[in-house]
Amino acid sequence: MREIDPIRNPSEALLSAALHRLATGSAQNAPADVGARLAQEFRRHHVRRRRARTALVVSLVASLALAAALLLSLKPVRQNAPTVAHEPTQVVAPSTGPATQSATAQTQASQTSRKAAHAAASRANENDFVALDTYDPATTPGELQIVRLELTGADLRLVGAPVAEDLSDRRLLADIVVGNDGTPYAVRLVR
Amino acid sequence: MAERLSDDQELLRQLAKGNESAFRTLYERYQGRIYRFALHMSGNAATAEETTQEVFLALMGKAKGYDAAKGSLAGYLFGIARNITRRAMLDSAADLPLEDDGGERDEFAVAGGMDVLEELSNGELLAALRQAVLSLPGPYREAVVLCDLEEMSYQEAAGLLECPPGTVASRLNRARAMLKKKLSKQPSRVEKCVR
């Protein structure tokens, strides 16, 4: 409250005193039920948020599973096509030929990709890949795939990737090692 | 002050994570000032209650919307309260008391000006003063509410109103002059008897 000399400035002093009485004479706090209502709303708000977060994780895992399933469904076509196409070649010239070499190269590439995925998951700390809690060292190379996805930092954090909070809203490119069932085992941030 | 700022920030972090006791602490810390501000600005307990509620709902919904670099949490909350109060007052503009500067009661103006305050009973005085404060234009009313009723320093009020302290001081002087003028037009007890 401003100090006013009542002798030199009586009207100012009177007004100050009256304002002070008005301030002290008015209700000082919001009614208690406002606080109770807000506390209740706070609880509801966070239950809703938790549910939304769980739904997000579930949908993320489901989309990873879907991506893995799609990759797996494409895999036989990729592997079988060259085999069928080059069987006659093998009969005619079983030793070597350009087509056979190409098929072998593709098969090797596929195996390399799987091996790389397994190696990536198992050597998590040595490489850029970070092993997730779900990683099972007992998985065999044939059960793993690397899936490249663009997700927000927040989504990646939900999966378990070490993403700083200030990148929560940024879309990041990441390689995710997933099993046949879509379970993510390791993650590597690409960009 | 700095301690409180960092404490506020920590409480906000906890609040964003869903910690209810952090929310309760912040509510207890600021609800009184927000409620009184809205009450004195609107003159209506229901509006004050609603404003308090909306301010804290906004805080729980957008705890990350507060940027400590831009000012104190109190300033942030008062900013929300100001906007809500203004909106409420615009919505109920028709119900607001009109400026009573007209000559209708000039005949009761007392030569002694503020001396009439001494003759009014406490209840009459508070009612007259409340009415006078409510009839002040928004920026002047804010200055009176923050500096005279909430007893904030010019510096503090300036931070909340986002203007220089000098502006707050001049608005307050002008507001007090308006209040005195309005109150001097109150009929004295003698005049009421004659009436």
Interface residues (C-beta under 8 A of the other chain):
Chain A: M1 R2 P10 S11 E12 L14 L15 S16 A18 L19 H20 R21 L22 A23 G25 S26 A27 Q28 N29 A30 P31 V34 G35 R37 L38 A39 E41 F42 R43 H45 H46 R49 R50
Chain B: G18 E20 F23 R24 Y27 E28 Q31 G32 I34 Y35 R36 L39 H40 A45 A48 E49 T52 Q53 F56 L57 M60 G61 G113 M114 L117 E118 N122 L125 L126 L129 R130 V133 V144 C147 D148 L149 E150 E151 R176 L179 K180 L183
